[in-house]
Amino acid sequence: MKGVDKLITSLMTKFIDLVPERLVITIGKKVINRRVNKNANIKIYDMENLQGMNKPVIFICNHLSNSDGLILNKLLKEQELTFVAGVKLSNNPITKIGLEMMKTIPIKPNSADKDAMTKIISSVKHGNNILIFPEGTRSRVGSMIKAKKGILLIAKLTKATIIPLGLWGTEQLLPICSEDMSKEKFQPADVHLKIGKPITLPSKEKDESKAIYEERAINHLMKSIAELLPEKYRGEYK
């Protein structure tokens, strides 16, 4: 079966590469939107927190599923988001279609990707809203995991408004398949998105070391997300 799966994946990859990009996006949107609309019972809370906000905005969100970006792109369409997405998603034909549907800046996970960081910061400074999953990867435990600190540099250099988002239920909508992302299937699920109020980075205290400040600052950002989630999803940031 693994050989068959690899063959199907290979054929899909070749098909996507051969078909004009516009057609791939059109077909992809129809197929994925149909699956999301069929399976996701979506509830959104506190949309009023987006009223009157000034661009650019850095949206930060917890990460449970490959469907997170699709849901957020759908619900926050008017915000014209640019997503920061791991480069490995483009290696899979299914997730590649999802990426083609959204505006993204690819980043290499677990590395000092200076080119990506430069593009992200430049994008924000040019007035674009971006969305970052500070954890850097999907949680395999169904709750928040330790965040990476790259968000601190972006927030510090851009001084953009930060809005936390709490998203849950997507881990049931498109459950993680650790063996192969192409095997992930949409399932009926209740999906919830809660929008927080704007926050800012805390100020560094006079005698505070860089390491201690960064830990305090990232905890501040992540707890602003955790507060929007049911307790069982808070994980590292209860």
C-alpha positions, -999 to 999 in steps of 0.1 A, spaced: 0 0 0 29 24 7 41 19 -28 6 28 -42 4 59 -20 38 71 -32 27 65 -68 -5 85 -63 14 113 -46 39 114 -74 12 115 -100 -7 143 -82 25 163 -79 32 160 -116 -4 169 -124 -2 200 -103 32 210 -118 18 206 -154 -16 223 -149 -16 261 -151 -14 277 -117 -47 296 -121 -65 263 -129 -49 246 -99 -61 274 -76 -96 274 -91 -100 236 -87 -83 236 -53 -106 263 -39 -137 245 -51 -127 211 -37 -113 224 -4 -141 249 2 -167 221 -5 -150 198 21 -147 226 47 -183 237 42 -195 201 44 -175 191 75 -169 222 95 -196 237 118 -178 271 123 -184 295 152 -166 328 154 -165 350 185 -156 387 192 -154 399 156 -159 434 170 -122 433 181 -112 438 145 -133 470 141 -113 502 136 -79 486 138 -51 501 120 -30 481 95 -6 465 96 -15 438 120 4 407 132 -21 380 139 -8 352 162 -26 319 166 -22 284 181 -17 256 156 -35 222 157 -40 211 120 -32 217 84 -67 231 81 -59 260 104 -47 283 75 -76 273 53 -101 282 81 -84 314 90 -81 325 54 -118 319 50 -130 336 81 -106 365 80 -108 371 42 -113 408 46 -80 411 64 -61 401 33 -37 379 53 -2 368 44 6 335 61 40 325 73 42 288 63 68 261 67 85 253 34 79 215 38 42 221 31 51 228 -6 66 193 -9 32 176 -5 7 179 -34 -23 183 -11 -9 210 12 7 226 -19 -28 233 -33 -37 248 1 -7 271 -1 -16 281 -36 -49 293 -23 -33 317 1 -7 344 1 23 330 19 59 337 29 78 303 32 101 298 61 125 271 70 115 257 104 140 253 133 166 275 116 177 311 114 160 318 81 173 353 76 158 356 41 123 347 53 126 370 83 136 399 60 106 393 37 82 391 67 95 423 82 94 440 49 59 429 42 46 442 75 65 475 70 48 479 36 14 477 54 5 440 49 -13 420 76 5 387 84 -5 356 104 21 336 123 18 304 142 45 311 169 47 274 179 63 268 145 45 235 139 13 217 145 8 204 181 8 166 181 -6 166 217 -38 186 210 -28 216 231 -3 245 230 34 237 228 64 258 234 67 288 210 97 299 190 110 334 196 111 347 160 78 365 166 96 388 191 120 402 165 92 407 140 71 425 165 100 446 178 112 458 144 78 465 129 60 478 160 28 465 144 -5 459 162 -6 423 175 -40 405 177 -41 370 193 -64 343 179 -76 312 196 -86 283 173 -98 249 183 -117 220 168 -95 219 137 -76 189 152 -108 170 146 -117 186 113 -84 175 97 -66 152 121 -28 149 119 -15 118 101 21 114 113 30 90 85 20 111 55 2 144 53 -15 134 20 -35 108 40 -51 134 62 -89 134 56 -116 159 65 -140 148 93 -172 165 106 -162 188 135 -172 219 154 -146 246 148 -143 277 169 -123 309 164 -121 335 191 -105 369 184 -87 387 211 -81 424 217 -49 441 205 -18 436 227 17 450 227 51 436 237 60 443 273 88 467 279 123 454 289 131 462 325 164 481 332 184 453 348 167 424 330 188 401 309 179 395 272 171 358 279 148 365 308 131 393 289 125 372 258 111 344 279 87 368 297 77 385 264 70 352 245 50 340 275 30 372 274 21 367 237 13 330 241 -8 334 272 -29 360 253 -37 332 229 -42 306 257 -68 329 274 -90 326 243 -90 288 244 -108 262 265 -85 251 293 -77 217 278 -61 234 248 -37 257 268 -9 232 273 24 249 280 6 282 287 -20 273 313 
